[in-house]
Amino acid sequence: MDTNKALENVKLFQALVPNSFAVYGTCLGLIRDNGIINHDKDTDMGISLHNFDWGILQTLGRAGFRVGKIFGMPSCGMEIAFHKDGVKTDLMVFYKYEDKIWNSLWDNGGENGLSDMIIHSYPSDIFKKHSLIQGISVLSEDYLVHVYGEDWRTPTSPWNWRTDHKCIDNEFKKIILKKYA
């Protein structure tokens, strides 16, 4: 992935969808490295469910972002993969349930439905702190500790997105599956 194009795409995405924010490796790279991580394969943006609307797809489409795949549904675990200039950008929708914020990543391309959701949960106060780096809204270091652990400043290799996030919550997944399955 061309990191210069990736950074341009994230800046454009942020400008077009101002309620979005950098998450996962994009947030990590911006805070730790002041840019996109060299070996990353995509960029990651987030948006809360109450800020999401389908018009975002049209707005991004006019700017050259093409929808690759939509995982989940607006009511449960939605993630949308966009492509622009050879760079993939995932938009994760974040949900509130009782005292938690959660989102999901999708294993196996979502082929097996809701069972392919990898649920990540967070204390809701983590999402109250944002700052700007290069004009991009990023969550706080508290978010990075919750996702990557106390050693988030030290690059980890190899990294497995399916198993290595510290915020994976299999018990909470059972609650979500009961609610939506």
N, C-alpha and C positions, 0 to 999 in steps of 0.2 A: 504494500500500500504506500502510495506517495504521501508522506506526512504533511507536506506543504499543501497539497490539494485537500487532504483530510481536514487540516486546520481551517482552510478557507471555507470548506463545506460546513463545518461546525459553526463558524462565525455567521455564515449566511443563514443556517438553520435557526440560530438564536435570534437573529434579526427578524426573521419571518414568523417565528413562533416565540414571542418574547416571554411567555410563561413557562417555557421549557428550561431545562437545566442539564448540565453535563453530569453523567453518572458513570459508574464502573471505571474502566480503564481510561476513558477520556477525562473524567474528573481526577483520577490518580495522576495521569500524565501532566495535566495542567497545573496541579498543585505541586507535585514533586519535581517535575522536569520543566515546567513552564512551556509545555507544548505537548504534542501527540507522541506517545511512546513509539519508538522506532520499529519495534517488532510487532506492534499491534496489528490485528487483521481487520478491524472495523472501528467505528466510532459509536458512542452510546449517548443518547439523550433521554431524558425522562420528562414526564408531564403528569400532573395529578389528574385524576378522572374528572374533577369538576372544571378543569381548564381545557379538557379535550373536546373538540368537535370535529366532525367530518370535513368541514371546510379547510382544515389544516392540510389535508391531502391535496386539495385544489391549489392552495397557496404555494405549497412546496412543488407541486407539479409544474406550475407556471415558471418556477425558477430552475427547472431541470432535474428535480428529484423524482425518480420513478419508483413506484411501489413494486417491491419484489415479492413479498409475501406478507400476509396478515395472519398472525397466530392468535388463538383465543378469540374473545369477543369483548365488546365494550363493557359488559357487566362482569367479566372474569378473565383476568390475566392477559389482556391484550398487549401484543408487541407487533410493531410494524417495521419491516425491513425496507429501507429506501436505498437506491443506488444513484450516484451522480459522479461522473468523471472517474469511474473505476474505483470509487470508494463506497463502501457499504456503511450506512448509518442506521442503527436500530433505535427506534423510539419505544421506550417502555412506558406503559401507563401504570401509575401508582394508585393504589386503592387504600381506603381507610376502613378498618374493621375493628370495632371496639377501640382498644387502646393501641392498636398496631397500624403501621403502614406496611403494605406489602405489594410485591409485583412478582411476575414470574418470567423465567427464561424457559425456552422450549427445547427439549431433547428430541432427537429423532425427527426433526423437522415438523413436530407436532402430529406425526402420522397416527399415533395411538390416542389422540384426543387428550382429555384432561389428565390422564395418567402420565403424560409426557411433561407436564408442568413441573418445573423446579421452582418451588416457592421460596422467596427471600422475604424475611420480615425484619422490621426495624421499630425501635421505639419512636413514637410520633414526633418527639421534640427534635430529633436529628434533622428533620426537614424544615425546621423553622430558621435555620442559619444558612444564609447564602452570601457569597461574595462574588466579585467579578474579577476574572483573570483574562486579559486580552479581549475584554468585552463579552465574555462568555460567563453566564451564571454557573457557579459551581457550589456544591454542598460543602460542608465544613470538614475539617480533619476528623471530627467525631464520626461522620459517615464513613470515612476511609478506615478508621479503626474497626468499625462494626462490620465492614465488608471484607477487609483484608487482614485484620488483626493488628496488634501493637507494632509489628515490624513492617508496616506498610511503606515506610521510607526505603526499605531495602528491596531491590528488584528480586523477584522469585522466578526461577526457571528450573524445570518446566512448570507451566501454569495450566491447570485443567479447569476450565470454566464450569464444567458439570459438577465438580466435586470440591474445589478448593475455596470457594467463597465461604467466609465465616458466618454469613447471614442466612444460609440454607436452613429452612425450618420444616422438617418432615412432619412434626406433630401438628403444626399449624396447617400444613397441606391437608391433613385428614379433616380438619374443620372446614376448609374451603371446599374440598371434594363433597362433603356431606351437604354443604349449602348449595352447590351448583350441579352436582351430578344426579 
